[in-house]
Amino acid sequence: MVDKIPGAFVRAVLVMVLLATPSLLLQGSGSGTDTTQAIAFMGLFAGALTFFEYASAYPGLIEFRYAPPFNRIRYLSLFATVFLLTLICRGLSDQTPLTVFVRAIGAIIGQAIDFPYSPVRLVVLMMPEGMSAEHLELVRMCAGMAYLISLLTLSVFVILLKIFDWPSRNGAFNVWINLPTFDPTVGGDVVARLERDARFNVALGFLLPFLIPVVVKAASASFQPITLESPQTLIWTMATWAFLPASLFMRGIAMSRIADMIREKRRQSRAAADPSLQPV
């Protein structure tokens, strides 16, 4: 356990930096003391959870702890999303060459992805009536940037799976540690369950970017409409809206790969036990 502490500490610090990024870059942009204190508390809690998860040799809540680069890709994706959306919002009050450049790229991406029935169009339509054109454009920028990063994340993940033959190249895959919420001893054949869960995660990851705006728009008829006028609320809402489906997509792809690996191991075991099954 002692040799895992430095890595666990670094991961905890990175998680705290991620959560603190909007507050640090948007100081003086309407973030009150209560908001800063709440984010600081959340950062400490998330950092402590990450530290104890990675310092422990036993399974906890985080999946694929020892199956890189799964969680590394997810972290980089979420950090890139939060950082770029923060720069877009910072550009409202502090126009530097970097913020102007990021906002220009965000505007191009938002306009390109904002076509009928696209997730970005649904997010824009989710906004209540009477919103200013400037705020709608800001929401379009953030939604387009976040959604593009999620698509790039999935592409990079699939490419790395092929290049590094994940998870086989990492050695033996420990299902107990890397999938702590999945019990291989319950509910029939483990391969069939992995494939079923993989299909469910992929389907849910595909549908969520479309379903979330529709549900929010329907709920606004009974509850107070969500305006996303606070920069930090806008950043975390758009980041979660794009990151969660991509994360589910990645989980489904990963579970499908694990099922294929177990099926191949079984085939090799049968072939070793029965020479007649070996290919000529």
Backbone as CSV, one residue per row, in Angstrom:
resi,resn,N_x,N_y,N_z,CA_x,CA_y,CA_z,C_x,C_y,C_z
1,MET,0.828,-1.216,0.000,0.000,0.000,0.000,0.858,1.260,0.000
2,VAL,2.038,1.218,0.671,2.867,2.408,0.793,3.318,2.908,-0.570
3,ASP,3.659,1.994,-1.479,4.142,2.417,-2.791,3.045,3.039,-3.647
4,LYS,1.788,2.912,-3.248,0.682,3.501,-4.005,0.350,4.912,-3.543
5,ILE,0.877,5.325,-2.408,0.505,6.621,-1.841,0.921,7.795,-2.727
6,PRO,2.160,7.840,-3.275,2.516,8.995,-4.136,1.581,9.146,-5.335
7,GLY,1.286,8.037,-6.029,0.376,8.121,-7.162,-1.014,8.541,-6.751
8,ALA,-1.486,8.035,-5.612,-2.811,8.415,-5.126,-2.849,9.899,-4.761
9,PHE,-1.764,10.401,-4.194,-1.708,11.819,-3.817,-1.741,12.714,-5.055
10,VAL,-0.981,12.343,-6.087,-0.971,13.127,-7.322,-2.358,13.150,-7.950
11,ARG,-3.021,12.003,-7.982,-4.374,11.945,-8.555,-5.343,12.805,-7.759
12,ALA,-5.216,12.789,-6.430,-6.093,13.606,-5.600,-5.890,15.095,-5.885
13,VAL,-4.634,15.510,-6.029,-4.349,16.917,-6.332,-4.921,17.300,-7.688
14,LEU,-4.792,16.424,-8.676,-5.323,16.717,-10.005,-6.845,16.874,-9.976
15,VAL,-7.520,16.046,-9.192,-8.972,16.158,-9.078,-9.353,17.489,-8.429
16,MET,-8.627,17.892,-7.390,-8.917,19.164,-6.740,-8.655,20.341,-7.674
17,VAL,-7.600,20.251,-8.487,-7.318,21.307,-9.461,-8.458,21.411,-10.476
18,LEU,-8.959,20.267,-10.907,-10.077,20.266,-11.857,-11.283,20.994,-11.290
19,LEU,-11.656,20.672,-10.065,-12.848,21.286,-9.480,-12.644,22.767,-9.167
20,ALA,-11.394,23.156,-8.900,-11.136,24.552,-8.544,-10.909,25.443,-9.751
21,THR,-10.721,24.859,-10.935,-10.374,25.654,-12.122,-11.373,26.772,-12.428
22,PRO,-12.690,26.507,-12.495,-13.606,27.618,-12.785,-13.552,28.733,-11.745
23,SER,-13.467,28.381,-10.467,-13.435,29.412,-9.423,-12.167,30.251,-9.510
24,LEU,-11.039,29.603,-9.822,-9.777,30.332,-9.891,-9.737,31.270,-11.093
25,LEU,-10.270,30.836,-12.223,-10.195,31.639,-13.440,-11.323,32.656,-13.561
26,LEU,-12.387,32.471,-12.780,-13.527,33.382,-12.875,-13.658,34.260,-11.646
27,GLN,-12.585,34.502,-10.944,-12.643,35.374,-9.772,-13.090,36.768,-10.193
28,GLY,-14.075,37.283,-9.467,-14.615,38.590,-9.808,-15.681,38.558,-10.883
29,SER,-16.138,37.324,-11.246,-17.179,37.217,-12.285,-18.507,36.777,-11.701
30,GLY,-18.803,37.225,-10.506,-20.097,36.921,-9.922,-20.115,35.700,-9.029
31,SER,-18.965,35.145,-8.699,-18.908,33.992,-7.811,-18.823,34.486,-6.385
32,GLY,-19.831,34.174,-5.589,-19.875,34.637,-4.224,-19.014,33.799,-3.307
33,THR,-18.935,34.257,-2.047,-18.135,33.542,-1.062,-18.699,32.159,-0.784
34,ASP,-20.027,32.061,-0.731,-20.650,30.763,-0.478,-20.320,29.767,-1.582
35,THR,-20.344,30.234,-2.827,-20.019,29.354,-3.946,-18.578,28.878,-3.863
36,THR,-17.667,29.792,-3.538,-16.251,29.427,-3.420,-16.041,28.424,-2.305
37,GLN,-16.693,28.629,-1.183,-16.543,27.704,-0.062,-17.131,26.337,-0.393
38,ALA,-18.267,26.327,-1.079,-18.876,25.049,-1.447,-17.978,24.266,-2.399
39,ILE,-17.387,24.960,-3.370,-16.507,24.284,-4.322,-15.236,23.807,-3.630
40,ALA,-14.729,24.595,-2.691,-13.547,24.162,-1.938,-13.847,22.898,-1.133
41,PHE,-15.024,22.837,-0.532,-15.410,21.642,0.221,-15.546,20.439,-0.706
42,MET,-16.193,20.651,-1.855,-16.346,19.553,-2.810,-14.990,19.077,-3.317
43,GLY,-14.068,20.020,-3.546,-12.737,19.646,-4.001,-11.994,18.809,-2.973
44,LEU,-12.077,19.201,-1.713,-11.428,18.430,-0.656,-12.035,17.040,-0.522
45,PHE,-13.359,16.958,-0.618,-14.024,15.659,-0.507,-13.648,14.753,-1.671
46,ALA,-13.699,15.313,-2.902,-13.351,14.507,-4.073,-11.891,14.098,-4.046
47,GLY,-11.006,15.001,-3.592,-9.595,14.656,-3.488,-9.349,13.562,-2.471
48,ALA,-10.011,13.658,-1.312,-9.849,12.618,-0.292,-10.380,11.275,-0.782
49,LEU,-11.534,11.291,-1.461,-12.094,10.052,-1.998,-11.141,9.423,-3.006
50,THR,-10.592,10.242,-3.898,-9.655,9.728,-4.894,-8.402,9.169,-4.238
51,PHE,-7.889,9.861,-3.237,-6.676,9.399,-2.566,-6.886,8.035,-1.915
52,PHE,-7.956,7.895,-1.158,-8.187,6.625,-0.462,-8.538,5.502,-1.426
53,GLU,-9.169,5.837,-2.539,-9.491,4.812,-3.540,-8.217,4.235,-4.147
54,TYR,-7.315,5.116,-4.575,-6.114,4.647,-5.264,-5.029,4.174,-4.300
55,ALA,-5.102,4.580,-3.040,-4.125,4.094,-2.069,-4.501,2.724,-1.524
56,SER,-5.748,2.337,-1.707,-6.215,1.055,-1.183,-5.985,-0.058,-2.204
57,ALA,-5.762,-1.251,-1.690,-5.602,-2.422,-2.567,-6.929,-3.114,-2.820
58,TYR,-7.989,-2.649,-2.193,-9.297,-3.291,-2.308,-10.228,-2.440,-3.158
59,PRO,-11.218,-3.043,-3.778,-12.132,-2.287,-4.641,-12.979,-1.308,-3.850
60,GLY,-13.361,-0.229,-4.502,-14.197,0.779,-3.860,-15.298,1.228,-4.786
61,LEU,-15.225,2.479,-5.241,-16.252,3.036,-6.109,-15.748,3.329,-7.520
62,ILE,-14.469,3.606,-7.658,-13.912,3.993,-8.955,-13.628,2.750,-9.788
63,GLU,-14.150,2.738,-10.999,-13.941,1.609,-11.896,-12.662,1.790,-12.705
64,PHE,-12.094,0.663,-13.138,-10.905,0.624,-13.995,-9.735,1.378,-13.363
65,ARG,-9.544,1.168,-12.055,-8.442,1.837,-11.361,-7.095,1.399,-11.895
66,TYR,-6.956,0.123,-12.205,-5.673,-0.413,-12.659,-5.778,-0.924,-14.088
67,ALA,-6.472,-0.180,-14.911,-6.597,-0.515,-16.333,-6.426,0.753,-17.157
68,PRO,-5.229,1.372,-17.081,-5.011,2.584,-17.872,-5.067,2.258,-19.356
69,PRO,-5.425,3.248,-20.204,-5.588,4.690,-19.876,-7.050,5.099,-19.731
70,PHE,-7.927,4.227,-19.279,-9.362,4.517,-19.237,-9.647,5.781,-18.430
71,ASN,-9.274,5.794,-17.157,-9.585,6.941,-16.305,-8.758,8.162,-16.665
72,ARG,-7.562,7.951,-17.223,-6.745,9.089,-17.634,-7.399,9.841,-18.785
73,ILE,-7.968,9.098,-19.720,-8.660,9.743,-20.840,-9.887,10.485,-20.337
74,ARG,-10.617,9.875,-19.418,-11.807,10.549,-18.887,-11.436,11.839,-18.154
75,TYR,-10.366,11.781,-17.371,-9.954,12.981,-16.638,-9.526,14.085,-17.599
76,LEU,-8.682,13.739,-18.577,-8.222,14.749,-19.529,-9.386,15.343,-20.307
77,SER,-10.364,14.508,-20.647,-11.533,15.005,-21.362,-12.318,15.995,-20.516
78,LEU,-12.580,15.640,-19.272,-13.344,16.535,-18.404,-12.566,17.803,-18.102
79,PHE,-11.257,17.689,-17.883,-10.458,18.883,-17.599,-10.430,19.809,-18.802
80,ALA,-10.242,19.242,-20.005,-10.233,20.078,-21.207,-11.573,20.782,-21.387
81,THR,-12.664,20.067,-21.122,-13.993,20.670,-21.259,-14.171,21.819,-20.282
82,VAL,-13.878,21.568,-19.016,-14.059,22.598,-17.985,-13.149,23.791,-18.258
83,PHE,-11.911,23.531,-18.627,-10.947,24.620,-18.855,-11.374,25.497,-20.032
84,LEU,-11.749,24.876,-21.141,-12.122,25.660,-22.315,-13.441,26.407,-22.099
85,LEU,-14.404,25.769,-21.428,-15.656,26.478,-21.142,-15.419,27.639,-20.183
86,THR,-14.481,27.466,-19.265,-14.146,28.565,-18.349,-13.532,29.732,-19.103
87,LEU,-12.670,29.433,-20.080,-12.084,30.507,-20.882,-13.158,31.228,-21.696
88,ILE,-14.135,30.476,-22.199,-15.233,31.107,-22.948,-16.001,32.070,-22.051
89,CYS,-16.315,31.635,-20.839,-17.052,32.508,-19.910,-16.182,33.659,-19.413
90,ARG,-14.898,33.421,-19.235,-14.006,34.497,-18.796,-13.910,35.596,-19.850
91,GLY,-14.045,35.191,-21.113,-13.971,36.170,-22.190,-15.076,37.202,-22.166
92,LEU,-16.128,36.982,-21.386,-17.191,37.975,-21.267,-16.706,39.237,-20.574
93,SER,-15.770,39.090,-19.640,-15.311,40.235,-18.865,-13.827,40.519,-19.024
94,ASP,-13.075,39.558,-19.515,-11.621,39.719,-19.637,-11.195,39.214,-21.012
95,GLN,-11.138,40.117,-21.951,-10.813,39.734,-23.319,-9.305,39.767,-23.539
96,THR,-8.718,38.603,-23.472,-7.302,38.421,-23.765,-7.191,37.682,-25.097
97,PRO,-6.007,37.660,-25.700,-5.882,36.899,-26.959,-6.337,35.449,-26.832
98,LEU,-6.071,34.815,-25.684,-6.463,33.418,-25.501,-7.978,33.277,-25.426
99,THR,-8.633,34.110,-24.620,-10.086,33.988,-24.483,-10.796,34.361,-25.787
100,VAL,-10.287,35.363,-26.498,-10.894,35.734,-27.782,-10.758,34.590,-28.774
101,PHE,-9.589,33.948,-28.793,-9.367,32.828,-29.716,-10.295,31.660,-29.390
102,VAL,-10.389,31.301,-28.100,-11.238,30.180,-27.700,-12.699,30.483,-27.988
103,ARG,-13.137,31.704,-27.739,-14.527,32.075,-28.022,-14.807,32.033,-29.529
104,ALA,-13.833,32.432,-30.335,-14.029,32.379,-31.784,-14.154,30.927,-32.257
105,ILE,-13.294,30.051,-31.719,-13.384,28.628,-32.070,-14.703,28.048,-31.571
106,GLY,-15.114,28.433,-30.360,-16.379,27.947,-29.819,-17.568,28.392,-30.646
107,ALA,-17.516,29.623,-31.133,-18.620,30.119,-31.973,-18.706,29.340,-33.281
108,ILE,-17.562,29.046,-33.874,-17.560,28.281,-35.128,-18.094,26.875,-34.895
109,ILE,-17.619,26.231,-33.820,-18.063,24.865,-33.520,-19.554,24.845,-33.204
110,GLY,-19.994,25.815,-32.392,-21.406,25.860,-32.025,-22.305,26.028,-33.238
111,GLN,-21.922,26.919,-34.144,-22.729,27.122,-35.347,-22.716,25.890,-36.241
112,ALA,-21.570,25.202,-36.295,-21.461,24.029,-37.164,-22.297,22.860,-36.652
113,ILE,-22.353,22.680,-35.330,-23.077,21.547,-34.759,-24.544,21.876,-34.507
114,ASP,-24.886,23.161,-34.539,-26.263,23.582,-34.249,-27.124,23.433,-35.499
115,PHE,-27.470,22.193,-35.814,-28.378,21.922,-36.929,-29.631,21.249,-36.373
116,PRO,-30.705,21.167,-37.142,-31.971,20.627,-36.609,-31.805,19.239,-35.993
117,TYR,-32.389,19.061,-34.804,-32.424,17.812,-34.050,-31.057,17.394,-33.497
118,SER,-30.061,18.262,-33.577,-28.770,17.941,-32.971,-28.841,18.192,-31.468
119,PRO,-27.956,17.569,-30.678,-27.968,17.831,-29.230,-27.750,19.293,-28.890
120,VAL,-26.893,19.980,-29.651,-26.647,21.401,-29.379,-27.910,22.221,-29.634
121,ARG,-28.627,21.921,-30.712,-29.876,22.644,-30.980,-30.882,22.409,-29.857
122,LEU,-30.937,21.188,-29.334,-31.866,20.903,-28.246,-31.490,21.657,-26.976
123,VAL,-30.198,21.822,-26.731,-29.764,22.588,-25.557,-30.169,24.050,-25.702
124,VAL,-30.007,24.614,-26.889,-30.402,26.007,-27.113,-31.909,26.168,-26.955
125,LEU,-32.666,25.202,-27.489,-34.120,25.270,-27.354,-34.580,25.035,-25.918
126,MET,-33.709,24.436,-25.103,-34.043,24.200,-23.704,-34.154,25.497,-22.913
127,MET,-33.481,26.544,-23.379,-33.486,27.812,-22.675,-34.890,28.422,-22.681
128,PRO,-35.284,29.063,-21.594,-36.628,29.670,-21.543,-36.755,30.850,-22.491
129,GLU,-37.980,31.174,-22.828,-38.234,32.304,-23.729,-37.838,33.611,-23.043
130,GLY,-37.414,34.541,-23.857,-37.031,35.840,-23.327,-35.547,35.980,-23.047
131,MET,-34.761,34.937,-23.268,-33.329,35.038,-23.057,-32.709,35.908,-24.143
132,SER,-31.682,36.630,-23.767,-31.026,37.514,-24.727,-30.273,36.707,-25.774
133,ALA,-30.074,37.325,-26.935,-29.339,36.653,-28.008,-27.897,36.385,-27.596
134,GLU,-27.312,37.280,-26.793,-25.930,37.082,-26.347,-25.814,35.857,-25.457
135,HIS,-26.784,35.650,-24.576,-26.709,34.487,-23.685,-26.965,33.195,-24.467
136,LEU,-27.875,33.227,-25.408,-28.109,32.040,-26.231,-26.866,31.679,-27.032
137,GLU,-26.170,32.683,-27.518,-24.925,32.417,-28.256,-23.871,31.825,-27.328
138,LEU,-23.812,32.307,-26.078,-22.875,31.752,-25.109,-23.197,30.293,-24.816
139,VAL,-24.472,29.985,-24.643,-24.874,28.603,-24.399,-24.529,27.730,-25.601
140,ARG,-24.739,28.252,-26.813,-24.415,27.496,-28.027,-22.912,27.234,-28.101
141,MET,-22.108,28.231,-27.775,-20.650,28.046,-27.765,-20.242,26.929,-26.824
142,CYS,-20.723,27.003,-25.587,-20.327,26.030,-24.567,-20.822,24.629,-24.912
143,ALA,-22.057,24.535,-25.389,-22.600,23.228,-25.739,-21.839,22.616,-26.910
144,GLY,-21.557,23.431,-27.935,-20.825,22.916,-29.079,-19.423,22.472,-28.719
145,MET,-18.714,23.278,-27.918,-17.357,22.913,-27.507,-17.363,21.650,-26.661
146,ALA,-18.266,21.558,-25.696,-18.319,20.390,-24.821,-18.657,19.127,-25.598
147,TYR,-19.617,19.240,-26.526,-20.022,18.048,-27.290,-18.923,17.599,-28.240
148,LEU,-18.210,18.541,-28.854,-17.106,18.164,-29.737,-15.999,17.462,-28.958
149,ILE,-15.688,17.956,-27.762,-14.659,17.299,-26.946,-15.082,15.884,-26.588
150,SER,-16.362,15.686,-26.296,-16.827,14.326,-25.971,-16.682,13.392,-27.171
151,LEU,-16.965,13.891,-28.370,-16.804,13.067,-29.575,-15.329,12.755,-29.831
152,LEU,-14.460,13.744,-29.640,-13.027,13.511,-29.805,-12.514,12.525,-28.765
153,THR,-13.061,12.592,-27.554,-12.650,11.661,-26.504,-12.967,10.223,-26.891
154,LEU,-14.158,10.008,-27.397,-14.534,8.661,-27.827,-13.635,8.175,-28.962
155,SER,-13.314,9.057,-29.899,-12.449,8.669,-31.013,-11.059,8.293,-30.519
156,VAL,-10.504,9.104,-29.624,-9.173,8.809,-29.082,-9.195,7.506,-28.293
157,PHE,-10.237,7.290,-27.529,-10.334,6.068,-26.730,-10.370,4.826,-27.618
158,VAL,-11.178,4.852,-28.664,-11.269,3.702,-29.564,-9.935,3.456,-30.266
159,ILE,-9.269,4.535,-30.695,-7.974,4.382,-31.370,-6.940,3.770,-30.431
160,LEU,-6.895,4.245,-29.182,-5.936,3.703,-28.218,-6.247,2.248,-27.877
161,LEU,-7.523,1.876,-27.864,-7.865,0.474,-27.630,-7.248,-0.418,-28.702
162,LYS,-7.306,0.046,-29.948,-6.752,-0.742,-31.042,-5.227,-0.774,-30.990
163,ILE,-4.639,0.381,-30.696,-3.175,0.464,-30.717,-2.555,-0.353,-29.590
164,PHE,-3.095,-0.212,-28.376,-2.500,-0.859,-27.211,-3.165,-2.188,-26.845
165,ASP,-4.145,-2.616,-27.663,-4.826,-3.890,-27.413,-5.339,-3.961,-25.972
166,TRP,-5.986,-2.870,-25.552,-6.498,-2.784,-24.183,-7.627,-3.784,-23.975
167,PRO,-7.745,-4.465,-22.807,-6.838,-4.399,-21.657,-5.799,-5.516,-21.630
168,SER,-5.656,-6.264,-22.728,-4.776,-7.432,-22.717,-3.326,-7.048,-22.455
169,ARG,-2.867,-5.922,-23.025,-1.463,-5.557,-22.873,-1.118,-5.175,-21.441
170,ASN,-2.118,-4.860,-20.636,-1.856,-4.494,-19.240,-1.687,-5.713,-18.337
171,GLY,-1.669,-6.908,-18.918,-1.553,-8.112,-18.106,-2.919,-8.647,-17.725
172,ALA,-2.950,-9.405,-16.634,-4.209,-9.992,-16.181,-5.169,-8.889,-15.740
173,PHE,-6.414,-8.997,-16.175,-7.434,-8.008,-15.828,-8.211,-8.510,-14.624
174,ASN,-8.129,-7.770,-13.521,-8.802,-8.149,-12.288,-10.203,-7.531,-12.282
175,VAL,-11.210,-8.356,-12.538,-12.580,-7.862,-12.597,-13.028,-7.338,-11.241
176,TRP,-12.598,-7.962,-10.170,-13.029,-7.583,-8.824,-12.610,-6.158,-8.490
177,ILE,-11.382,-5.761,-8.849,-10.881,-4.426,-8.522,-11.332,-3.399,-9.550
178,ASN,-11.270,-3.753,-10.831,-11.562,-2.784,-11.876,-13.055,-2.584,-12.120
179,LEU,-13.875,-3.556,-11.739,-15.332,-3.419,-11.829,-15.943,-3.744,-10.469
180,PRO,-15.778,-2.858,-9.496,-16.221,-3.184,-8.129,-17.731,-3.333,-7.998
181,THR,-18.508,-2.723,-8.888,-19.964,-2.834,-8.800,-20.507,-4.003,-9.612
182,PHE,-19.632,-4.745,-10.268,-20.054,-5.877,-11.088,-19.669,-7.167,-10.381
183,ASP,-20.664,-7.988,-10.042,-20.422,-9.254,-9.356,-20.472,-10.383,-10.381
184,PRO,-19.324,-10.979,-10.729,-19.321,-12.022,-11.763,-19.953,-13.335,-11.321
185,THR,-20.263,-13.462,-10.033,-20.808,-14.732,-9.533,-22.330,-14.732,-9.490
186,VAL,-22.965,-13.637,-9.899,-24.416,-13.527,-9.788,-25.016,-13.318,-11.173
187,GLY,-26.104,-14.036,-11.456,-26.895,-13.734,-12.636,-26.486,-14.406,-13.916
188,GLY,-25.992,-15.612,-13.870,-25.722,-16.344,-15.096,-24.325,-16.117,-15.639
189,ASP,-24.173,-16.391,-16.938,-22.867,-16.329,-17.576,-22.317,-14.909,-17.552
190,VAL,-21.045,-14.766,-17.154,-20.450,-13.449,-16.996,-20.299,-12.743,-18.345
191,VAL,-20.016,-13.487,-19.396,-19.857,-12.872,-20.718,-21.182,-12.279,-21.201
192,ALA,-22.262,-13.028,-21.031,-23.572,-12.523,-21.453,-23.959,-11.279,-20.660
193,ARG,-23.660,-11.258,-19.368,-23.985,-10.088,-18.549,-23.140,-8.881,-18.944
194,LEU,-21.855,-9.110,-19.223,-20.999,-8.011,-19.648,-21.482,-7.423,-20.968
195,GLU,-21.851,-8.283,-21.896,-22.338,-7.791,-23.188,-23.667,-7.061,-23.038
196,ARG,-24.536,-7.558,-22.155,-25.813,-6.872,-21.933,-25.586,-5.502,-21.319
197,ASP,-24.710,-5.422,-20.303,-24.412,-4.133,-19.689,-23.724,-3.200,-20.676
198,ALA,-22.882,-3.759,-21.546,-22.202,-2.935,-22.545,-23.208,-2.306,-23.496
199,ARG,-24.153,-3.092,-23.973,-25.176,-2.547,-24.879,-26.017,-1.485,-24.190
200,PHE,-26.359,-1.717,-22.924,-27.166,-0.744,-22.185,-26.414,0.565,-22.021
201,ASN,-25.125,0.516,-21.672,-24.335,1.734,-21.481,-24.161,2.494,-22.785
202,VAL,-23.916,1.781,-23.878,-23.755,2.443,-25.173,-25.059,3.111,-25.597
203,ALA,-26.174,2.410,-25.435,-27.469,2.987,-25.806,-27.792,4.206,-24.964
204,LEU,-27.545,4.116,-23.654,-27.823,5.249,-22.775,-26.892,6.418,-23.086
205,GLY,-25.625,6.130,-23.373,-24.691,7.190,-23.727,-25.081,7.899,-25.009
206,PHE,-25.664,7.160,-25.943,-26.106,7.776,-27.201,-27.349,8.642,-26.997
207,LEU,-28.257,8.200,-26.131,-29.539,8.891,-25.985,-29.484,10.075,-25.024
208,LEU,-28.609,10.045,-24.028,-28.629,11.086,-22.993,-28.468,12.506,-23.534
209,PRO,-27.555,12.778,-24.478,-27.464,14.163,-24.966,-28.765,14.681,-25.567
210,PHE,-29.617,13.788,-26.053,-30.910,14.201,-26.609,-31.985,14.242,-25.526
211,LEU,-31.918,13.295,-24.570,-32.976,13.193,-23.568,-32.898,14.286,-22.510
212,ILE,-31.679,14.642,-22.085,-31.540,15.603,-20.990,-32.185,16.949,-21.332
213,PRO,-31.908,17.556,-22.500,-32.586,18.831,-22.798,-34.102,18.699,-22.879
214,VAL,-34.586,17.585,-23.428,-36.036,17.389,-23.538,-36.666,17.296,-22.154
215,VAL,-36.021,16.544,-21.242,-36.552,16.403,-19.886,-36.531,17.734,-19.154
216,VAL,-35.441,18.492,-19.303,-35.347,19.794,-18.633,-36.399,20.755,-19.168
217,LYS,-36.611,20.740,-20.482,-37.618,21.619,-21.075,-39.008,21.248,-20.588
218,ALA,-39.292,19.949,-20.482,-40.599,19.520,-19.996,-40.779,19.869,-18.519
219,ALA,-39.696,19.741,-17.744,-39.797,20.042,-16.312,-39.942,21.539,-16.054
220,SER,-39.466,22.370,-16.977,-39.555,23.818,-16.768,-40.989,24.318,-16.773
221,ALA,-41.914,23.488,-17.286,-43.321,23.886,-17.259,-43.894,23.822,-15.853
222,SER,-43.313,22.978,-14.997,-43.802,22.819,-13.629,-42.879,23.445,-12.594
223,PHE,-41.603,23.599,-12.934,-40.639,24.156,-11.998,-40.030,25.425,-12.586
224,GLN,-39.184,26.057,-11.800,-38.521,27.278,-12.269,-37.590,26.944,-13.439
225,PRO,-37.696,27.639,-14.560,-36.847,27.332,-15.719,-35.369,27.508,-15.393
226,ILE,-34.545,26.682,-16.015,-33.099,26.770,-15.855,-32.566,27.765,-16.873
227,THR,-31.947,28.840,-16.395,-31.462,29.890,-17.293,-29.963,29.787,-17.564
228,LEU,-29.203,29.140,-16.675,-27.753,28.988,-16.836,-27.051,30.339,-16.965
229,GLU,-27.559,31.344,-16.252,-26.953,32.669,-16.336,-25.699,32.780,-15.490
230,SER,-25.563,31.951,-14.458,-24.338,31.940,-13.675,-23.249,31.224,-14.455
231,PRO,-22.065,31.827,-14.607,-21.011,31.189,-15.400,-20.637,29.791,-14.897
232,GLN,-20.509,29.624,-13.588,-20.112,28.318,-13.071,-21.221,27.289,-13.269
233,THR,-22.463,27.701,-13.120,-23.575,26.781,-13.390,-23.573,26.350,-14.843
234,LEU,-23.341,27.296,-15.748,-23.279,26.979,-17.168,-22.138,26.015,-17.463
235,ILE,-20.972,26.272,-16.886,-19.799,25.425,-17.141,-20.040,23.994,-16.684
236,TRP,-20.482,23.830,-15.449,-20.631,22.472,-14.917,-21.824,21.752,-15.534
237,THR,-22.870,22.489,-15.890,-24.018,21.845,-16.545,-23.630,21.324,-17.923
238,MET,-22.955,22.151,-18.718,-22.550,21.723,-20.058,-21.487,20.626,-19.997
239,ALA,-20.578,20.734,-19.033,-19.544,19.704,-18.907,-20.160,18.362,-18.529
240,THR,-21.102,18.388,-17.597,-21.765,17.141,-17.194,-22.619,16.580,-18.318
241,TRP,-23.322,17.457,-19.020,-24.186,17.033,-20.134,-23.391,16.314,-21.221
242,ALA,-22.180,16.761,-21.483,-21.368,16.142,-22.533,-20.514,14.994,-21.998
243,PHE,-20.010,15.118,-20.765,-19.070,14.121,-20.243,-19.759,12.829,-19.830
244,LEU,-20.917,12.928,-19.212,-21.590,11.723,-18.725,-21.941,10.752,-19.856
245,PRO,-22.551,11.200,-20.965,-22.798,10.246,-22.057,-21.515,9.655,-22.635
246,ALA,-20.471,10.480,-22.787,-19.206,9.949,-23.309,-18.617,8.921,-22.357
247,SER,-18.736,9.168,-21.061,-18.225,8.216,-20.077,-18.990,6.907,-20.128
248,LEU,-20.309,6.983,-20.294,-21.108,5.756,-20.428,-20.758,5.007,-21.708
249,PHE,-20.535,5.747,-22.785,-20.123,5.138,-24.048,-18.802,4.386,-23.853
250,MET,-17.839,5.037,-23.203,-16.540,4.407,-22.953,-16.691,3.170,-22.080
251,ARG,-17.536,3.257,-21.071,-17.748,2.099,-20.187,-18.340,0.934,-20.967
252,GLY,-19.305,1.230,-21.848,-19.892,0.162,-22.640,-18.880,-0.485,-23.571
253,ILE,-18.058,0.328,-24.232,-17.030,-0.211,-25.112,-16.031,-1.046,-24.325
254,ALA,-15.645,-0.552,-23.136,-14.683,-1.281,-22.315,-15.244,-2.622,-21.855
255,MET,-16.494,-2.651,-21.435,-17.092,-3.904,-20.984,-17.239,-4.893,-22.133
256,SER,-17.500,-4.390,-23.330,-17.562,-5.269,-24.494,-16.194,-5.884,-24.784
257,ARG,-15.140,-5.089,-24.627,-13.784,-5.608,-24.829,-13.434,-6.668,-23.789
258,ILE,-13.859,-6.444,-22.566,-13.580,-7.420,-21.509,-14.318,-8.725,-21.789
259,ALA,-15.561,-8.612,-22.255,-16.312,-9.818,-22.608,-15.615,-10.580,-23.731
260,ASP,-15.103,-9.864,-24.735,-14.378,-10.522,-25.820,-13.107,-11.198,-25.299
261,MET,-12.424,-10.546,-24.356,-11.201,-11.123,-23.800,-11.505,-12.405,-23.032
262,ILE,-12.580,-12.405,-22.235,-12.947,-13.603,-21.480,-13.358,-14.724,-22.428
263,ARG,-14.091,-14.376,-23.484,-14.495,-15.389,-24.462,-13.269,-16.005,-25.149
264,GLU,-12.278,-15.181,-25.469,-11.069,-15.696,-26.113,-10.273,-16.582,-25.152
265,LYS,-10.208,-16.188,-23.874,-9.511,-17.013,-22.884,-10.193,-18.370,-22.742
266,ARG,-11.502,-18.389,-22.770,-12.228,-19.660,-22.693,-11.938,-20.520,-23.919
267,ARG,-11.916,-19.905,-25.084,-11.638,-20.669,-26.300,-10.243,-21.279,-26.255
268,GLN,-9.272,-20.491,-25.764,-7.912,-21.010,-25.662,-7.829,-22.145,-24.646
269,SER,-8.572,-22.026,-23.556,-8.562,-23.085,-22.544,-9.169,-24.369,-23.090
270,ARG,-10.266,-24.234,-23.841,-10.876,-25.422,-24.443,-9.966,-26.056,-25.487
271,ALA,-9.285,-25.206,-26.249,-8.382,-25.728,-27.268,-7.199,-26.449,-26.631
272,ALA,-6.714,-25.919,-25.487,-5.597,-26.572,-24.802,-6.026,-27.907,-24.202
273,ALA,-7.274,-27.980,-23.731,-7.755,-29.217,-23.130,-8.113,-30.264,-24.177
274,ASP,-8.529,-29.802,-25.363,-8.939,-30.731,-26.425,-8.148,-30.378,-27.684
275,PRO,-7.084,-31.095,-28.002,-6.256,-30.770,-29.172,-7.030,-30.734,-30.478
276,SER,-8.149,-31.455,-30.558,-8.924,-31.474,-31.799,-9.544,-30.129,-32.124
277,LEU,-9.668,-29.246,-31.090,-10.259,-27.929,-31.293,-9.245,-26.891,-31.775
278,GLN,-7.943,-27.224,-31.740,-6.936,-26.285,-32.142,-6.953,-26.119,-33.653
279,PRO,-6.735,-24.907,-34.142,-6.751,-24.672,-35.585,-5.590,-25.379,-36.267
280,VAL,-5.843,-25.895,-37.465,-4.821,-26.615,-38.225,-3.924,-25.622,-38.941
